[in-house]
Amino acid sequence: MLSSTSPRPVTAPALPAPRGPLSSAVLAALRGISAAPHAAEIPPGAVGQADPYGEDLQLALYCCYELHYRGFAGVSDDLEWDPGLLGLRRQLEQVFLAALGADVAGGTDVAAEIGALLVEPVDAAGVSHHLRHAGQLWQLREYVVQRSLYHLKEADPQAWVIPRLSGPAKVALVSVEHDEYGSGNPDRMHARLFADMMTELGLCAEYGAYLDAAQATALAEVNFMSLCGLHRRLRGGLIGQLVTAELTSSPASDRLVRAMRRLGCGPRAIEFYAEHIEADAVHEQLIRHGVIAPLLAAEPELARDVVFGIQASTLLADRFADLLLSRWAQGRTTLRNPLPELSHRR
Amino acid sequence: MPPDMPTEPIRRRIALTDDGPILVHGPIEVVLTDGKTMISDRAVTALCTCLRSSRYPICDTSHRRRVRNVTARGSGSGMDRGGRGC
């Protein structure tokens, strides 16, 4: 099916500003200022001493991964498979993975983890609860900006896992991905609906436009998806991430629809989350019964990784929510760069 | 139709779930009680069976058990995940 509108030009995003020694090394290599960094060329101890969830490491990792998606403007496509960058990426991944492994409970009881996600807490204090009842338009726009690093590539990180599955699990996952990509209609692609929402909210809908504005806590969620998607060894983790996203999405999307209605947002803005209420109610069922059940029947040893994926993505989501809610409670922006076209409070 | 085409009927798959909606495969047209029709072009549509959906007849996960004072989440903290939208 053809789009009703003319295709948008495909542009690679601009390189971001560095946030420390690791991201400086990666960005220098991407700019061609230095040869791609070899592990030995990074300041001694820089990787080991870096905050695993911090701005420098997460931006460095994000830039390494972006080479596998759309790359950056002016950066050679060849660098995607540069051994120096891949070597550094591996070191960054190991620090990130070690921190996540230490910070989650672990285990192998997938059913218990999923059961916990299927309970709807009426007294929860999350971002969508806040936005629904008390959120202001500037807060909603900031939330959309932070989430844009994922949603403008929505479903892409999960597509990496397709060749790593087989049989019924693969078929069900592709059904979900097909829906994410608009079920054959380019105008209904979820990334496109998100871009339409950004435009309606007066934001720039270009891919990667807000990389400099996004906090490490937002980048870490995308990095975790890319990490699990790009490593076959972590395919169970990717499925855990996906099930967490799908199972928690519908009720939260409903709250965001109500938030937007309360704030007087237009129909193109509301449509993104309205679509996710219905789509993710289906995806929940397809992932639970169509992907997880046959996957664990065929590869029961993946249960530990699925649990890890659920717990790690929950941890990262909680960190993101904590940051937004604590900053907003103080009336402060959550963005590294304030939105230029926005008066900060409305 | 060519004479050698198979005449096996094309059956729609309808899957029941133990805790929630009925999953109907294929684009569907649902006739509502007031006689109006609702169209869903999804590959799979989840139809509400608990009658609690605010988007009835489409499932919005309102069938889920609602609890207070969540302390026993598998890994969560009681924070929601925002609209992760995947």
Boltz contact constraints between the chains, C-beta under 6 A:
constraints:
  - contact:
      token1: [A, 112]
      token2: [B, 74]
      max_distance: 6.0
  - contact:
      token1: [A, 113]
      token2: [B, 74]
      max_distance: 6.0
  - contact:
      token1: [A, 116]
      token2: [B, 73]
      max_distance: 6.0
  - contact:
      token1: [A, 116]
      token2: [B, 74]
      max_distance: 6.0
  - contact:
      token1: [A, 118]
      token2: [B, 64]
      max_distance: 6.0
  - contact:
      token1: [A, 119]
      token2: [B, 65]
      max_distance: 6.0
  - contact:
      token1: [A, 119]
      token2: [B, 67]
      max_distance: 6.0
  - contact:
      token1: [A, 120]
      token2: [B, 64]
      max_distance: 6.0
  - contact:
      token1: [A, 120]
      token2: [B, 66]
      max_distance: 6.0
  - contact:
      token1: [A, 121]
      token2: [B, 67]
      max_distance: 6.0
  - contact:
      token1: [A, 121]
      token2: [B, 70]
      max_distance: 6.0
  - contact:
      token1: [A, 121]
      token2: [B, 78]
      max_distance: 6.0
  - contact:
      token1: [A, 122]
      token2: [B, 66]
      max_distance: 6.0
  - contact:
      token1: [A, 122]
      token2: [B, 68]
      max_distance: 6.0
  - contact:
      token1: [A, 123]
      token2: [B, 68]
      max_distance: 6.0
  - contact:
      token1: [A, 124]
      token2: [B, 78]
      max_distance: 6.0
  - contact:
      token1: [A, 124]
      token2: [B, 80]
      max_distance: 6.0
  - contact:
      token1: [A, 126]
      token2: [B, 79]
      max_distance: 6.0
  - contact:
      token1: [A, 126]
      token2: [B, 80]
      max_distance: 6.0
  - contact:
      token1: [A, 127]
      token2: [B, 82]
      max_distance: 6.0
  - contact:
      token1: [A, 128]
      token2: [B, 80]
      max_distance: 6.0
  - contact:
      token1: [A, 128]
      token2: [B, 82]
      max_distance: 6.0
  - contact:
      token1: [A, 128]
      token2: [B, 83]
      max_distance: 6.0
  - contact:
      token1: [A, 175]
      token2: [B, 43]
      max_distance: 6.0
  - contact:
      token1: [A, 245]
      token2: [B, 84]
      max_distance: 6.0
  - contact:
      token1: [A, 245]
      token2: [B, 86]
      max_distance: 6.0
  - contact:
      token1: [A, 246]
      token2: [B, 86]
      max_distance: 6.0
  - contact:
      token1: [A, 248]
      token2: [B, 81]
      max_distance: 6.0
  - contact:
      token1: [A, 248]
      token2: [B, 84]
      max_distance: 6.0
  - contact:
      token1: [A, 249]
      token2: [B, 84]
      max_distance: 6.0
  - contact:
      token1: [A, 249]
      token2: [B, 85]
      max_distance: 6.0
  - contact:
      token1: [A, 250]
      token2: [B, 61]
      max_distance: 6.0
  - contact:
      token1: [A, 251]
      token2: [B, 61]
      max_distance: 6.0
  - contact:
      token1: [A, 252]
      token2: [B, 80]
      max_distance: 6.0
  - contact:
      token1: [A, 252]
      token2: [B, 82]
      max_distance: 6.0
  - contact:
      token1: [A, 252]
      token2: [B, 83]
      max_distance: 6.0
  - contact:
      token1: [A, 253]
      token2: [B, 83]
      max_distance: 6.0
  - contact:
      token1: [A, 256]
      token2: [B, 83]
      max_distance: 6.0
  - contact:
      token1: [A, 273]
      token2: [B, 83]
      max_distance: 6.0
  - contact:
      token1: [A, 276]
      token2: [B, 85]
      max_distance: 6.0
  - contact:
      token1: [A, 277]
      token2: [B, 60]
      max_distance: 6.0
  - contact:
      token1: [A, 278]
      token2: [B, 58]
      max_distance: 6.0
  - contact:
      token1: [A, 281]
      token2: [B, 46]
      max_distance: 6.0
  - contact:
      token1: [A, 281]
      token2: [B, 59]
      max_distance: 6.0
  - contact:
      token1: [A, 281]
      token2: [B, 60]
      max_distance: 6.0
  - contact:
      token1: [A, 281]
      token2: [B, 61]
      max_distance: 6.0
  - contact:
      token1: [A, 282]
      token2: [B, 44]
      max_distance: 6.0
  - contact:
      token1: [A, 282]
      token2: [B, 46]
      max_distance: 6.0
  - contact:
      token1: [A, 285]
      token2: [B, 17]
      max_distance: 6.0
  - contact:
      token1: [A, 285]
      token2: [B, 23]
      max_distance: 6.0
  - contact:
      token1: [A, 311]
      token2: [B, 75]
      max_distance: 6.0
  - contact:
      token1: [A, 314]
      token2: [B, 75]
      max_distance: 6.0
  - contact:
      token1: [A, 314]
      token2: [B, 76]
      max_distance: 6.0
  - contact:
      token1: [A, 317]
      token2: [B, 81]
      max_distance: 6.0
  - contact:
      token1: [A, 318]
      token2: [B, 77]
      max_distance: 6.0
  - contact:
      token1: [A, 318]
      token2: [B, 79]
      max_distance: 6.0
  - contact:
      token1: [A, 321]
      token2: [B, 79]
      max_distance: 6.0
